[in-house]
């Protein structure tokens, strides 16, 4: 039977890591009968080969191939590909391991979606940082242009073997970053790519001996070699335009910086000059100047010097960067600049825009408490401006009336937050005064007066040295904060006060206040309970309820009876310790008189200040009919069926017909 997956594990001096790598492949939930495992010992001298043989004796489904050392992973991977028979191939490095369900999940996705490559989320072990940007969300079927897949060229992905063989893909020997040409060619030819962010698929780690290739110093010419291959692949396969620029950006952002570092550390002057010349040629030919501005300030400075042909200044800058990658900021008006060497140096001619980090000054916030204390909404949390000192940051809360320019500003108190920090571009900016505390009292928030009726959106504004940022708040909050709609009735000069609701908006999850029940009917906080004939007062319908509101005053809730002609009668409710109860007596509900024949709808009405709304409760159980007397004539009263809007039907009893029915007695079957 053809296996679903061939797992290829090249290994060179990989003890003790290889044991866990192989074990993770053997322990897959997909099942061993569906997996082919091929391990290649590339001339190890530390016992890796013997460990693989030991594992193979215990697990016959494991194949071990021994070969002379080739000097890199390309040859053993190619050996594994030559022997692979699975529908899919997964190449696992010997110092990494798989999550238990990784292959089962990836194979299922590839089969269901028909995609040729599946990327499973990677997680780091021992401080190693895996690529993250492409795994922000699952994308079942995408490509390299609509995703960040191109930013992870690691070979540890699920590939459809038919794609590999159709393209004749193998790893070039002697090349560093040998994953890139293989993965890049497969990406561009794939019918689709799946990105799975729902599970920890691949665990990558730092080796204690520091043998990971990503930690090694590389000669400039080796880096320009792989850069040249990748640029040629992109240019030959992707037409000039946004798609090509999207892919090129990765290499000008990552491998170019690696090359700059290598040049700064190298003593081989001719090699450095040759690499500089080649990199400059590619930058001028393929990389639009405006795309450089999307990179970090260090990248922008390097690319500016590269384009100008200023090798020595580039090397000096990189040496400074390697010794101290951190940077301070300088604020000029509403612009913020990274304080790096060459800032303001007219001889260097590096444009000021290369140092501009204004767009990186983002307002970060998190609320730990948003709750009512009597009639005041209390807010507690953290807020700061990235890159800027929170101790000198002015903070205020803004209430803005939706769809208008009316707004009111409320003060915010900043408090100490020991130990809280945020990491921004390799530098920890400690915010000792990031704590914030504020309160909203709707009765005085409008410059000492009550807020007018309307929807009031809550914003947070931070300002420092002329730089300001503001944002809606609410989405970033702790899990302990209640997200339900909360009502308050606040005392004012208006009858029964004013009703205020705090809530988080649907879809956006932002905090807003509804003053005067503009968007939320005030009856929405009234829940009806039991509806039944009174057991102690014959002929009285009792309706109980519970208000989900604090501060409810007397005479704010009633039940309204209305007939088809529009006549209305109110049945007031009595407040109880745990809610309210309404007593509706059809015999005297019409201002002390019996209800006239017809159907009377029953609506729950709430009235607070200028706000009023009705809601129709529903009948719950089948109630027996009763008889009332009107104008000395009998009338039958029926309550609507369960699930129907609550209504009272009054119908005159025809005496003759009733007498005939009584005399006839019950009908026989």
C-alpha positions as CSV (number, residue, x, y, z in Angstrom):
1,X,0.0,0.0,0.0
2,X,1.3,3.4,-0.9
3,X,2.0,5.4,2.3
4,X,0.4,8.8,2.7
5,X,3.6,10.5,3.9
6,X,7.3,9.9,3.5
7,X,9.1,11.6,6.4
8,X,12.8,12.3,5.5
9,X,15.2,13.0,8.4
10,X,18.8,13.9,7.4
11,X,21.1,13.6,10.4
12,X,24.7,14.6,11.0
13,X,26.1,14.5,14.5
14,X,22.6,15.1,15.8
15,X,22.8,13.4,19.2
16,X,20.7,13.4,21.4
17,X,18.1,15.4,19.3
18,X,17.6,12.8,16.6
19,X,16.0,10.4,19.0
20,X,13.2,12.8,19.7
21,X,12.8,13.8,16.0
22,X,12.4,10.1,14.9
23,X,10.2,9.4,17.9
24,X,7.9,12.2,16.9
25,X,7.5,10.7,13.4
26,X,6.9,7.2,14.8
27,X,4.3,8.5,17.3
28,X,2.1,10.3,14.7
29,X,-1.7,10.0,15.1
30,X,-1.9,9.3,11.4
31,X,-0.7,5.7,12.1
32,X,2.5,4.0,11.3
33,X,1.0,2.0,8.5
34,X,0.4,5.3,6.6
35,X,3.9,6.7,7.2
36,X,7.2,5.8,5.6
37,X,10.2,7.1,7.6
38,X,13.6,7.4,5.9
39,X,16.6,8.6,8.0
40,X,20.0,9.4,6.4
41,X,23.1,9.3,8.5
42,X,25.5,11.7,6.7
43,X,28.7,10.4,8.0
44,X,28.1,11.2,11.7
45,X,30.9,10.6,14.2
46,X,29.0,11.2,17.5
47,X,26.9,8.0,17.6
48,X,24.0,9.3,15.5
49,X,24.3,6.4,13.1
50,X,24.3,3.8,15.8
51,X,21.3,5.4,17.5
52,X,19.4,5.3,14.1
53,X,20.3,1.6,13.8
54,X,19.0,0.9,17.3
55,X,15.7,2.6,16.5
56,X,15.4,0.7,13.2
57,X,15.8,-2.6,15.0
58,X,12.9,-1.7,17.3
59,X,10.8,-0.2,14.5
60,X,11.0,-2.1,11.1
61,X,9.1,0.6,9.4
62,X,12.1,2.9,9.9
63,X,14.7,2.9,7.1
64,X,18.2,3.9,7.8
65,X,20.7,4.9,5.1
66,X,24.4,5.5,5.9
67,X,26.5,7.6,3.6
68,X,29.8,9.5,3.6
69,X,29.7,13.0,4.9
70,X,28.6,15.4,2.2
71,X,29.2,18.7,4.0
72,X,25.5,19.8,4.2
73,X,21.9,18.7,4.2
74,X,21.4,18.8,0.4
75,X,22.8,15.4,-0.4
76,X,21.0,13.4,2.4
77,X,17.7,15.1,1.6
78,X,18.2,14.2,-2.1
79,X,18.9,10.6,-1.1
80,X,15.7,10.5,0.8
81,X,13.7,12.0,-2.1
82,X,15.1,9.3,-4.4
83,X,13.8,6.6,-2.1
84,X,10.4,8.2,-1.2
85,X,7.2,6.5,-2.2
86,X,4.6,8.5,-0.2
87,X,1.9,10.6,-1.8
88,X,3.3,13.5,0.3
89,X,6.8,14.3,1.6
90,X,7.7,15.9,4.9
91,X,11.4,16.8,5.5
92,X,12.2,17.0,9.2
93,X,15.4,18.4,10.6
94,X,17.1,16.0,13.1
95,X,17.1,18.6,15.9
96,X,13.4,19.4,15.6
97,X,10.2,17.4,16.1
98,X,6.5,17.1,15.1
99,X,3.4,17.6,17.1
100,X,1.6,14.3,17.6
101,X,-1.3,15.2,15.2
102,X,0.7,17.2,12.7
103,X,0.8,14.8,9.7
104,X,-2.8,13.7,10.1
105,X,-4.0,17.3,10.1
106,X,-1.9,18.4,7.2
107,X,-2.7,15.3,5.0
108,X,-6.4,15.8,5.7
109,X,-6.2,19.5,4.7
110,X,-4.2,18.8,1.5
111,X,-6.7,16.0,0.5
112,X,-9.8,18.1,1.2
113,X,-8.5,21.4,-0.3
114,X,-6.4,19.9,-3.2
115,X,-3.5,22.0,-2.3
116,X,0.1,21.0,-3.1
117,X,1.9,22.5,0.0
118,X,0.7,22.7,3.6
119,X,2.4,25.0,6.1
120,X,1.9,24.1,9.8
121,X,2.4,26.6,12.5
122,X,6.0,26.5,13.9
123,X,6.8,27.0,17.6
124,X,10.3,27.8,19.1
125,X,12.1,25.8,21.8
126,X,14.9,27.1,23.9
127,X,14.6,30.7,22.8
128,X,14.6,30.0,19.0
129,X,12.2,32.4,17.2
130,X,10.1,30.7,14.5
131,X,8.5,32.7,11.7
132,X,5.1,34.0,12.8
133,X,3.6,36.5,10.4
134,X,2.2,33.9,8.0
135,X,0.5,32.0,10.9
136,X,-1.7,34.8,12.2
137,X,-4.7,32.9,10.9
138,X,-5.5,29.7,9.1
139,X,-5.8,30.0,5.3
140,X,-7.1,26.8,3.7
141,X,-6.2,27.7,0.2
142,X,-4.0,30.6,-0.8
143,X,-0.9,31.5,-2.7
144,X,2.4,33.4,-2.1
145,X,0.9,36.7,-3.3
146,X,-2.1,36.8,-1.0
147,X,-0.2,35.5,2.1
148,X,3.1,35.7,3.9
149,X,4.1,32.2,2.9
150,X,7.2,33.4,1.0
151,X,8.6,34.6,4.4
152,X,9.1,31.1,5.5
153,X,11.4,29.2,3.2
154,X,12.1,26.3,5.6
155,X,11.7,22.9,4.0
156,X,9.7,21.6,6.9
157,X,6.3,21.6,5.1
158,X,4.1,19.0,3.6
159,X,4.8,18.8,-0.2
160,X,2.8,16.7,-2.7
161,X,5.4,14.4,-4.1
162,X,3.9,14.5,-7.6
163,X,4.7,18.3,-7.6
164,X,8.3,17.6,-6.6
165,X,8.8,14.9,-9.3
166,X,7.0,16.9,-12.0
167,X,9.4,19.9,-11.4
168,X,12.4,17.6,-10.9
169,X,13.2,19.4,-7.6
170,X,16.3,18.5,-5.7
171,X,18.6,20.4,-3.4
172,X,21.7,22.1,-5.0
173,X,24.8,20.8,-3.2
174,X,27.2,23.2,-1.5
175,X,24.6,26.0,-1.3
176,X,23.7,27.7,1.9
177,X,20.0,28.4,2.5
178,X,19.4,25.4,0.2
179,X,15.8,25.3,1.2
180,X,15.0,28.5,-0.6
181,X,15.4,27.5,-4.3
182,X,13.5,24.2,-3.6
183,X,10.7,25.8,-1.6
184,X,10.5,28.9,-3.9
185,X,10.1,26.8,-7.1
186,X,7.5,24.6,-5.4
187,X,5.6,27.6,-4.1
188,X,5.4,29.2,-7.6
189,X,4.2,26.0,-9.3
190,X,1.8,24.9,-6.6
191,X,-1.9,24.7,-7.4
192,X,-2.6,26.0,-3.9
193,X,-1.0,26.5,-0.5
194,X,-2.6,25.8,2.8
195,X,-1.6,27.6,6.0
196,X,-2.7,26.0,9.3
197,X,-2.4,28.1,12.4
198,X,-4.7,26.0,14.6
199,X,-2.1,23.6,16.2
200,X,1.6,23.4,17.1
201,X,2.8,21.4,14.1
202,X,6.6,21.8,14.1
203,X,8.8,22.5,17.1
204,X,12.2,24.0,16.2
205,X,15.0,24.4,18.7
206,X,18.4,25.8,19.3
207,X,21.1,23.2,19.6
208,X,23.3,23.4,22.7
209,X,26.4,23.1,20.6
210,X,25.3,26.1,18.4
211,X,25.5,23.9,15.3
212,X,22.3,25.4,13.7
213,X,23.2,26.8,10.3
214,X,21.3,30.0,11.1
215,X,23.8,30.8,13.9
216,X,26.9,30.4,11.7
217,X,28.9,33.2,10.2
218,X,28.7,33.1,6.4
219,X,31.1,34.6,3.8
220,X,29.6,37.4,1.7
221,X,30.0,35.5,-1.6
222,X,28.0,32.6,-0.3
223,X,25.1,34.9,0.6
224,X,25.1,36.7,-2.7
225,X,25.1,33.3,-4.4
226,X,21.7,32.3,-2.9
227,X,20.3,35.8,-3.3
228,X,21.1,35.8,-7.0
229,X,19.4,32.4,-7.4
230,X,16.2,33.6,-5.7
231,X,16.1,37.0,-7.5
232,X,16.5,35.2,-10.8
233,X,13.7,32.7,-9.9
234,X,11.3,35.5,-9.1
235,X,12.2,37.7,-12.1
236,X,11.9,34.8,-14.5
237,X,8.6,33.5,-13.1
238,X,6.7,36.6,-12.0
239,X,5.8,39.6,-14.1
240,X,7.0,43.0,-13.1
241,X,4.5,44.7,-10.7
242,X,3.0,44.4,-7.2
243,X,3.3,40.6,-7.1
244,X,7.0,40.6,-8.0
245,X,7.7,43.4,-5.5
246,X,5.9,41.4,-2.8
247,X,8.2,38.5,-3.2
248,X,11.4,40.6,-3.7
249,X,10.7,42.5,-0.5
250,X,11.5,39.4,1.6
251,X,15.0,39.1,0.2
252,X,15.9,42.8,0.3
253,X,14.6,42.8,3.9
254,X,16.2,39.6,5.2
255,X,19.1,38.2,3.0
256,X,20.4,41.6,2.1
257,X,20.7,42.5,5.8
258,X,22.4,39.1,6.4
259,X,24.9,40.1,3.6
260,X,25.5,43.5,5.1
261,X,26.3,41.8,8.4
262,X,28.6,39.4,6.7
263,X,30.4,42.2,4.9
264,X,30.9,44.1,8.2
265,X,32.4,41.1,9.9
266,X,34.6,40.0,7.0
267,X,38.3,40.7,6.5
268,X,38.3,39.7,2.8
269,X,38.3,43.2,1.3
270,X,38.0,42.1,-2.4
271,X,35.1,39.8,-1.5
272,X,33.3,42.5,0.4
273,X,33.7,45.0,-2.6
274,X,32.5,42.4,-5.0
275,X,29.4,41.6,-2.9
276,X,28.7,45.3,-2.4
277,X,28.8,45.9,-6.2
278,X,26.5,42.9,-6.9
279,X,24.0,43.9,-4.2
280,X,23.9,47.4,-5.4
281,X,23.2,46.3,-9.0
282,X,20.3,44.1,-7.9
283,X,18.9,46.9,-5.6
284,X,18.9,49.4,-8.5
285,X,17.5,47.0,-11.0
286,X,14.8,45.2,-9.0
287,X,13.8,47.0,-5.9
288,X,11.7,50.2,-6.1
289,X,12.9,53.0,-3.9
290,X,9.4,53.5,-2.4
291,X,9.4,49.9,-1.2
292,X,12.5,50.6,0.9
293,X,10.4,53.0,3.0
294,X,8.3,50.0,4.3
295,X,11.4,48.5,6.0
296,X,12.9,49.3,9.4
297,X,15.1,52.4,9.8
298,X,18.3,50.3,9.9
299,X,17.3,48.7,6.6
300,X,16.4,52.0,5.0
301,X,19.7,53.6,6.0
302,X,21.7,50.6,4.6
303,X,19.7,50.6,1.3
304,X,20.3,54.4,1.0
305,X,24.0,54.0,1.4
306,X,24.0,51.0,-0.9
307,X,22.2,52.9,-3.7
308,X,24.6,55.8,-3.3
309,X,27.6,53.4,-3.6
310,X,29.0,54.4,-0.1
311,X,30.6,51.2,0.9
312,X,32.7,52.5,3.8
313,X,29.8,54.3,5.4
314,X,27.6,51.2,5.1
315,X,30.3,49.1,6.8
316,X,30.7,51.6,9.6
317,X,27.0,51.8,10.2
318,X,26.6,48.0,10.3
319,X,29.5,47.7,12.8
320,X,27.7,50.2,15.0
321,X,24.4,48.4,14.5
322,X,26.0,45.0,15.5
323,X,27.5,46.5,18.6
324,X,24.4,48.3,19.7
325,X,21.2,47.7,17.7
326,X,19.1,49.8,20.1
327,X,18.2,53.4,19.4
328,X,16.7,56.4,21.1
329,X,14.2,58.8,19.5
330,X,14.1,62.5,18.6
331,X,10.8,64.3,18.2
332,X,10.7,67.2,15.8
333,X,7.2,68.7,15.6
334,X,4.8,65.8,14.9
335,X,7.6,63.6,13.5
336,X,9.6,61.0,15.4
337,X,13.1,60.0,14.2
338,X,15.4,57.1,15.2
339,X,18.7,58.5,16.6
340,X,21.2,56.5,14.6
341,X,24.6,57.5,13.3
342,X,24.4,59.6,10.1
343,X,21.2,61.3,11.3
344,X,21.6,64.9,10.1
345,X,25.0,64.2,8.5
346,X,24.9,66.2,5.3
347,X,28.0,64.4,3.9
348,X,26.3,61.0,4.1
349,X,23.2,62.4,2.3
350,X,20.9,59.8,3.9
351,X,17.4,61.3,3.6
352,X,15.7,62.1,6.9
353,X,12.8,59.8,5.9
354,X,15.1,56.8,6.4
355,X,15.2,57.6,10.1
356,X,11.5,58.5,10.4
357,X,9.7,56.1,12.8
358,X,6.5,58.2,13.3
359,X,4.3,55.4,11.9
360,X,5.8,53.1,14.6
361,X,4.5,55.3,17.4
362,X,1.4,53.2,18.1
363,X,-1.0,53.5,21.0
364,X,-1.1,50.3,23.0
365,X,-3.7,49.7,25.6
366,X,-5.3,46.9,27.7
367,X,-8.1,47.4,30.2
368,X,-8.2,45.2,33.3
369,X,-11.5,46.6,34.7
370,X,-14.6,48.2,33.1
371,X,-17.5,48.2,35.6
372,X,-20.1,50.3,37.2
373,X,-19.7,51.5,40.8
374,X,-23.1,52.9,41.7
375,X,-23.7,55.6,39.0
376,X,-20.1,55.8,37.7
377,X,-18.4,53.7,35.1
378,X,-14.9,52.9,36.3
379,X,-12.0,52.1,33.9
380,X,-8.6,50.7,34.9
381,X,-5.8,49.4,32.7
382,X,-2.6,50.1,30.8
383,X,-1.8,52.5,28.0
384,X,1.3,53.9,26.4
385,X,2.8,55.3,23.2
386,X,5.4,53.0,21.7
387,X,8.9,54.5,21.6
388,X,7.9,57.5,23.8
389,X,8.2,57.9,27.6
390,X,4.9,57.4,29.4
391,X,6.0,59.5,32.3
392,X,5.6,62.6,30.2
393,X,2.5,61.4,28.3
394,X,-0.8,63.3,28.7
395,X,-3.8,61.1,28.7
396,X,-7.5,61.8,28.4
397,X,-10.7,60.0,27.8
398,X,-13.0,61.4,25.0
399,X,-16.8,60.9,24.8
400,X,-17.9,61.5,21.2
401,X,-21.6,61.7,20.1
402,X,-21.9,59.3,17.2
403,X,-22.4,60.9,13.8
404,X,-21.6,64.4,15.1
405,X,-18.6,66.5,16.1
406,X,-19.9,66.9,19.7
407,X,-17.4,65.5,22.2
408,X,-16.4,66.0,25.9
409,X,-13.0,65.3,27.4
410,X,-12.5,63.6,30.8
411,X,-9.4,63.4,32.8
412,X,-7.3,60.2,33.2
413,X,-4.9,59.5,36.1
414,X,-1.6,57.8,35.3
415,X,-0.3,55.4,38.0
416,X,2.8,53.3,38.5
417,X,3.2,50.0,36.8
418,X,6.4,48.4,38.1
419,X,7.9,45.7,35.9
420,X,5.7,46.4,32.8
421,X,7.6,46.7,29.6
422,X,7.1,46.5,25.8
423,X,9.7,45.3,23.4
424,X,10.1,47.3,20.2
425,X,12.7,46.6,17.6
426,X,15.2,44.9,19.9
427,X,15.0,47.6,22.6
428,X,12.9,47.3,25.8
429,X,11.1,50.6,26.4
430,X,10.0,50.4,30.1
431,X,6.8,52.2,30.9
432,X,6.8,53.0,34.6
433,X,3.7,55.1,34.3
434,X,1.6,53.1,31.9
435,X,-1.2,52.4,34.4
436,X,-4.3,54.5,33.8
437,X,-7.5,55.1,35.9
438,X,-10.6,57.0,34.7
439,X,-14.3,57.3,35.5
440,X,-17.3,58.3,33.5
441,X,-20.2,59.9,35.4
442,X,-23.0,60.4,32.8
443,X,-24.6,63.0,35.1
444,X,-21.7,65.5,34.9
445,X,-19.7,64.2,31.9
446,X,-21.0,67.0,29.6
447,X,-18.8,69.7,31.1
448,X,-20.6,69.4,34.4
449,X,-24.0,68.6,33.0
450,X,-25.7,65.3,32.1
451,X,-24.9,63.7,28.8
452,X,-27.6,64.4,26.2
453,X,-29.5,61.4,24.8
454,X,-27.6,59.6,22.1
455,X,-24.9,57.0,21.5
456,X,-21.6,58.1,23.0
457,X,-18.4,56.3,21.8
458,X,-15.5,56.1,24.2
459,X,-12.0,57.0,23.0
460,X,-8.6,57.1,24.6
461,X,-6.1,59.8,23.6
462,X,-2.4,59.9,24.4
463,X,0.0,62.9,23.6
464,X,3.7,63.3,24.2
465,X,6.0,66.0,22.9
466,X,3.6,67.1,20.2
467,X,2.8,63.5,19.0
468,X,-0.8,62.3,19.6
469,X,-2.7,59.1,19.0
470,X,-6.3,58.2,19.8
471,X,-8.3,55.1,19.5
472,X,-11.6,53.4,20.4
473,X,-11.3,51.3,23.5
474,X,-13.0,48.1,24.7
475,X,-11.7,45.4,22.4
476,X,-8.4,45.0,24.3
477,X,-9.7,44.0,27.7
478,X,-9.2,41.2,30.3
479,X,-11.3,38.1,30.2
480,X,-12.8,38.9,33.6
481,X,-14.6,42.0,32.2
482,X,-18.3,41.3,31.8
483,X,-19.3,41.8,28.1
484,X,-23.0,41.9,28.7
485,X,-25.2,45.0,28.2
486,X,-25.5,46.9,31.6
487,X,-28.3,49.3,32.4
488,X,-28.4,52.1,35.0
489,X,-31.2,54.5,35.9
490,X,-29.5,57.7,37.1
491,X,-31.5,60.3,39.1
492,X,-32.0,63.7,37.4
493,X,-34.6,66.4,37.4
494,X,-36.6,64.5,34.7
495,X,-39.3,62.1,35.9
496,X,-37.8,58.8,37.1
497,X,-34.3,59.9,36.0
498,X,-32.4,59.0,32.9
499,X,-31.5,55.5,31.6
500,X,-27.9,54.7,30.6
501,X,-26.6,51.5,29.1
502,X,-22.9,50.5,28.7
503,X,-22.2,47.9,26.0
504,X,-19.6,46.6,23.5
505,X,-20.5,47.1,19.9
506,X,-21.3,44.2,17.7
507,X,-18.5,43.3,15.3
508,X,-16.0,45.9,16.5
509,X,-16.3,45.2,20.3
510,X,-15.8,48.8,21.3
511,X,-17.2,50.4,24.4
512,X,-20.1,52.8,24.0
513,X,-22.8,54.4,26.1
514,X,-26.5,54.5,25.1
515,X,-28.0,57.5,27.0
516,X,-31.8,57.7,26.9
517,X,-32.3,54.3,25.3
518,X,-31.7,55.6,21.8
519,X,-30.6,52.2,20.3
520,X,-31.7,49.8,22.9
521,X,-35.4,49.7,24.0
522,X,-35.6,50.0,27.7
523,X,-37.9,47.0,27.9
524,X,-35.0,44.9,26.8
525,X,-33.8,44.8,30.4
526,X,-37.2,43.5,31.7
527,X,-37.7,39.8,31.8
528,X,-41.2,38.3,32.4
529,X,-41.5,35.2,34.6
530,X,-44.6,33.2,35.4
531,X,-47.9,34.1,33.8
532,X,-50.8,32.3,35.6
533,X,-54.2,32.8,37.2
534,X,-53.9,33.9,40.8
535,X,-54.4,31.0,43.2
536,X,-55.7,33.3,45.9
537,X,-57.6,36.0,44.0
538,X,-60.1,34.4,41.6
539,X,-60.1,35.9,38.1
540,X,-56.9,37.8,38.4
541,X,-54.0,37.1,35.9
542,X,-50.6,37.5,37.6
543,X,-47.5,38.3,35.6
544,X,-44.2,38.3,37.4
545,X,-40.9,39.7,36.2
546,X,-37.3,40.7,36.9
547,X,-35.6,43.9,35.9
548,X,-31.9,43.6,34.8
549,X,-31.3,47.2,35.8
550,X,-30.1,49.1,38.8
551,X,-31.8,52.2,40.1
552,X,-35.2,51.4,38.8
553,X,-37.7,53.8,40.4
554,X,-41.4,53.3,41.2
555,X,-44.1,53.8,38.5
556,X,-41.7,53.1,35.7
557,X,-43.2,49.7,34.6
558,X,-46.8,48.9,33.7
559,X,-48.8,46.5,31.5
560,X,-50.9,48.1,28.8
561,X,-54.1,46.4,27.5
562,X,-55.1,47.6,24.0
563,X,-58.0,46.5,21.7
564,X,-58.3,46.7,17.9
565,X,-59.8,50.1,18.1
566,X,-56.8,51.6,19.8
567,X,-58.3,51.9,23.3
568,X,-55.7,51.4,26.0
569,X,-55.8,50.7,29.7
570,X,-52.8,50.5,32.0
571,X,-52.3,47.9,34.8
572,X,-49.6,49.2,37.1
573,X,-47.1,46.8,38.6
574,X,-46.0,46.3,42.2
575,X,-42.3,46.1,42.9
576,X,-41.2,43.2,45.0
577,X,-37.9,42.4,46.7
578,X,-36.7,40.3,43.7
579,X,-38.6,42.0,40.8
580,X,-42.2,43.0,40.1
581,X,-45.7,41.6,39.7
582,X,-48.6,42.8,37.7
583,X,-52.2,41.9,38.6
584,X,-54.6,42.1,35.6
585,X,-58.3,41.5,36.5
586,X,-60.4,41.4,33.3
587,X,-63.5,42.0,35.4
588,X,-62.3,45.5,36.3
589,X,-59.3,46.2,34.0
590,X,-61.0,49.0,32.0
591,X,-60.8,51.7,34.6
592,X,-62.6,49.6,37.1
593,X,-65.0,48.1,34.6
594,X,-65.0,44.8,32.7
595,X,-63.2,44.5,29.4
596,X,-65.4,44.8,26.4
597,X,-65.7,42.0,23.9
598,X,-62.7,41.6,21.6
599,X,-59.0,40.7,21.7
600,X,-56.9,42.8,24.1
601,X,-53.2,42.7,23.5
602,X,-51.0,42.8,26.6
603,X,-47.8,44.8,26.3
604,X,-45.1,45.5,28.9
605,X,-44.3,49.2,29.0
606,X,-41.3,50.9,30.6
607,X,-41.0,54.6,31.0
608,X,-37.9,56.4,32.4
609,X,-37.5,60.1,32.0
610,X,-38.1,60.9,28.3
611,X,-37.6,57.3,27.2
612,X,-40.4,54.9,26.7
613,X,-40.8,51.5,24.9
614,X,-43.2,48.6,24.8
615,X,-42.6,44.9,24.4
616,X,-45.0,42.0,24.0
617,X,-44.4,39.1,26.4
618,X,-45.4,35.6,25.3
619,X,-47.8,33.2,26.9
620,X,-46.1,30.3,28.5
621,X,-48.7,27.6,29.4
622,X,-52.2,26.8,28.4
623,X,-54.5,28.5,30.9
624,X,-58.1,27.7,31.5
625,X,-60.7,30.2,30.5
626,X,-62.7,32.1,33.1
627,X,-66.1,33.8,33.1
628,X,-66.8,37.5,33.8
629,X,-70.0,39.5,33.9
630,X,-70.6,42.7,31.8
631,X,-73.9,44.5,31.7
632,X,-75.4,41.5,33.6
633,X,-74.4,39.2,30.8
634,X,-71.8,36.4,31.0
635,X,-68.6,36.7,29.0
636,X,-65.8,34.1,28.5
637,X,-62.2,35.2,28.9
638,X,-59.4,33.2,27.2
639,X,-55.6,33.6,27.3
640,X,-53.6,33.2,24.1
641,X,-51.9,29.8,23.4
642,X,-48.3,29.1,24.6
643,X,-45.7,30.8,22.5
644,X,-48.1,33.4,21.1
645,X,-47.9,37.1,22.1
646,X,-49.8,37.5,25.4
647,X,-53.4,38.5,24.7
648,X,-56.8,38.4,26.5
649,X,-59.9,37.4,24.3
650,X,-63.3,38.4,25.7
651,X,-66.4,36.8,24.1
652,X,-70.0,37.1,25.1
653,X,-71.7,33.9,26.1
654,X,-74.9,33.2,24.1
655,X,-77.3,32.0,26.8
656,X,-79.7,30.1,24.5
657,X,-76.9,28.2,22.8
658,X,-75.2,27.5,26.1
659,X,-78.5,26.2,27.6
660,X,-79.0,23.9,24.6
661,X,-75.5,22.5,24.9
662,X,-76.0,21.9,28.6
663,X,-79.4,20.1,28.0
664,X,-77.9,17.9,25.3
665,X,-75.1,16.8,27.5
666,X,-71.8,15.4,26.2
667,X,-71.8,13.9,22.8
668,X,-71.6,10.1,22.4
669,X,-68.9,8.6,20.3
